[in-house]
Amino acid sequence: MATSEHLQLDVVTPGGSVLSAQVDSVQAPSVEGEFGVLPNHLPLLAALKCGLLVWEVEGKRHIAAIGPGFVEGGPDKVLLLTDLFESPEGIKPDVVREELAKAEVALKAFDELYEGPEYNELQRNVDWAHARLEAYAASRAV
C-alpha cells in the first residue's frame, strides 16, 4: 500500500464546495466525540455535529465552524458533507450572540420532556451559534 504525505480535504454544503485543500491533518466533531485524521488513516465514516473543523497546512492551523453532517475519510482524503460551514472571517460575534440568546429563550419555552422537529431545530441553532463563536474566538488565539 502506497503511503501519502498529505490529505485532500473537501467540504461540501448544499450550496456546493466550500473548501478544497491539500492538508497535513484534520480534526472534526463527531456525535461520538472529537476525532483526528492524518495521512494513511484507516477508512472511516462518522456523523458530524456542530463544532470546530481544524486543519493544518505546513504547520499553519486553520479553523472553521461546521454544522451537522457526515464525514468519510481514508488514507489520502477526507470528505465532509455538512449543512453549515462558516470561516471566522465571516462571523459577526454580536449578531451571533443575539441569535443565540433568541434561540435559548425559545428553547426554554419547550416542556423538558418534549422532543420533536421544532425543538431539534432550536437546539441545532443553539449548537451552531456556539460553534461559530468558538471558531471566532479560536481564530483570534492563533
Buried (B, 14 or more C-beta within 10 A) or exposed (E): EEEBEBBBBBBBBEEEEBBEBEBBBBBBBBEEEEBEBBBBBEEEEBEBBBBBBBBBBEEEBBBBBBBBBEBBBBBBBBBBBBBBBBBBEEBEBEEBEEBBEBBBEBBEEBEEEEEEEEBEEBBBBBBBBBBBBBBBBBBEEE
